[in-house]
């Protein structure tokens, strides 16, 4: 194999996952906005709609807030290929 395939994040599915985790933890968008210290909920809606991803600091914060790993928030579009390559390169 002449290289490797980098993981590709599925932004839409990740947004749905963020919404699922928020709801599973009984949080409204307004509550999450306040916890994150945002002046507007727009960023959270953009995450949930799959228009943007949280930056790494916010991903780490959300993971700790919801007691999950970052990998449980991000949804990979090519996870099956990535896992194959990871095993192959090890």
N, C-alpha and C positions, 0 to 999 in steps of 0.2 A: 504494500500500500504506500503510495507516494505522499503521505501527509495525513491529515486528520480532518474530521468534520466537526466544526464548532457547534455547540448547541444553539438552537434558534428558539427564542421565547415567543410563544403564541400570546400576543398582547390581549386579544379578545377573551381567550379562555382564562388567562391570568386575571383579567378584570372580573370575570364571573366568579373566580375563586376568591378574590378579595371580598366581593359582595357576600358570598356564602359564609366566609369566616367571620365577617362583621356581624351578619345576622345570627350565626350560630352562637356568637358571644353576646347576643342581646344588645348590640349597639346600633343606635341610629347613626345616620350620616352626621347629624349635628353633634352627637356625643363624640364621635371619632374626630371630627373637626376640632372640637374643644380640647380633646386629649393631645392632639398633634400641635395645637397652638396656631392653627390656620385662621386667618381672618375671614376666609370664604370657604364654602364646601366644594368649590369648583374643581380643585385638584382631585378630590376623592371621587367625584362623579366622573371625571375624565379617566381615572384608573378603572372604575367599574364599567364604563362604556367601552373600554379597550382603546381609548384614544391616546393614552400615555401610561408610562410605568412609574411607580415610585422610585425615587433615587435610592441608592444603596443604604443611606442612613435611615430613610423611612422604611425600607424593607426590613432592615434589622430591628427597628423599633416595633413594627407590626408583628414580626415573628416572636419577639419577646412578650409583647402585649397579649398575643393569642396563644402563647406556649406551643409554638410550632417551629419547625426549621424553615429557613428561607426557601428551601426546595419544596416545601409544602404549599408555598404561596405561588411560586413561579410555575407555569405550565409550559413544558417544552413542546414545540411543534414537531421536532424530529427526535424525540426521546428514544425510540427504538434504534435508530441509526447511531445516536450518540452512545447508548449503552453498549452496542456491538463494538464500536470503535474503542471505547474505554477498555473493554475486556481484551480486545485484540492488541492494544498498545501496552498493556500491563505486562 
